[in-house]
Amino acid sequence: MTLKECKKEEKMDREFQKKFKFEGSINILTQMMVDPAATEKRGGGKNLPLRRGEILDVIQFTNQEQILCRNSQRRYGYVPRAVMLPL
């Protein structure tokens, strides 16, 4: 990883912490997969865009309906628990 890529990732992480009011270090709890039968959704606001079969890093189990996740492009957002499957 180059210095430029590293600084870009640090900037994205800081923006995430500010947007979601997330304190402390970002730790991956587990990985989960978006249900292949789920409908694909465009992201918006604080929601993460969904692609069928995508593997997401779980950052925080926020409540009964949503999970805070990160996708492979290092984008953060909320995902409905109903469309997530354990690996």
C-alpha positions in Angstrom: 0.0 0.0 0.0 1.4 3.4 -1.0 1.6 6.4 1.3 -1.1 8.1 -0.8 -3.5 5.2 -0.5 -2.9 5.0 3.3 -3.6 8.7 3.8 -6.8 8.4 1.7 -8.0 5.5 3.9 -7.3 7.5 7.0 -9.2 10.4 5.7 -12.2 8.2 4.8 -12.1 6.7 8.3 -12.1 10.2 9.9 -15.0 11.2 7.8 -16.9 8.1 8.8 -16.3 8.8 12.5 -17.6 12.3 12.1 -20.6 11.4 10.0 -21.8 8.6 12.3 -20.6 10.1 15.6 -18.5 6.9 16.1 -15.9 7.1 18.8 -12.8 4.9 19.3 -11.0 2.7 16.9 -12.8 1.0 14.0 -12.9 -2.8 14.7 -14.3 -5.4 12.4 -16.7 -7.6 14.5 -17.5 -10.1 11.8 -18.2 -10.4 8.1 -21.7 -11.1 6.7 -23.1 -11.5 3.3 -26.0 -9.7 1.6 -28.8 -12.2 0.8 -28.5 -13.2 -2.9 -32.3 -13.1 -3.1 -32.5 -9.5 -1.7 -33.4 -6.6 -4.0 -30.4 -4.4 -4.8 -30.8 -0.9 -3.4 -29.0 2.4 -4.1 -27.5 4.0 -1.0 -28.5 7.3 0.2 -27.9 9.4 3.3 -26.4 7.1 5.8 -27.5 3.9 4.0 -25.0 1.7 2.2 -25.8 0.6 -1.4 -26.6 -3.1 -1.5 -25.4 -5.7 -4.1 -26.6 -9.3 -4.0 -24.0 -11.7 -2.5 -21.7 -8.9 -1.4 -19.5 -9.5 1.7 -19.6 -6.7 4.2 -17.5 -6.0 7.3 -19.7 -5.5 10.4 -18.5 -2.5 12.4 -21.4 -2.3 15.0 -24.8 -4.0 15.7 -26.7 -0.7 16.2 -30.2 -1.9 16.9 -32.8 -4.6 16.0 -33.3 -3.3 12.4 -29.9 -2.1 11.3 -26.2 -2.9 11.2 -23.3 -0.5 10.6 -21.1 -2.0 7.9 -18.3 -1.3 5.5 -18.1 -2.6 1.9 -15.1 -3.5 -0.2 -14.7 0.1 -1.4 -14.3 1.3 2.2 -17.7 3.0 2.2 -19.6 3.0 5.4 -23.3 2.9 6.1 -26.3 1.2 7.6 -27.7 -2.0 6.2 -31.0 -3.7 7.2 -30.5 -6.8 9.3 -33.3 -8.6 7.3 -31.0 -8.8 4.2 -27.9 -10.0 6.0 -26.8 -13.7 6.2 -23.9 -15.0 8.4 -21.0 -16.6 6.6 
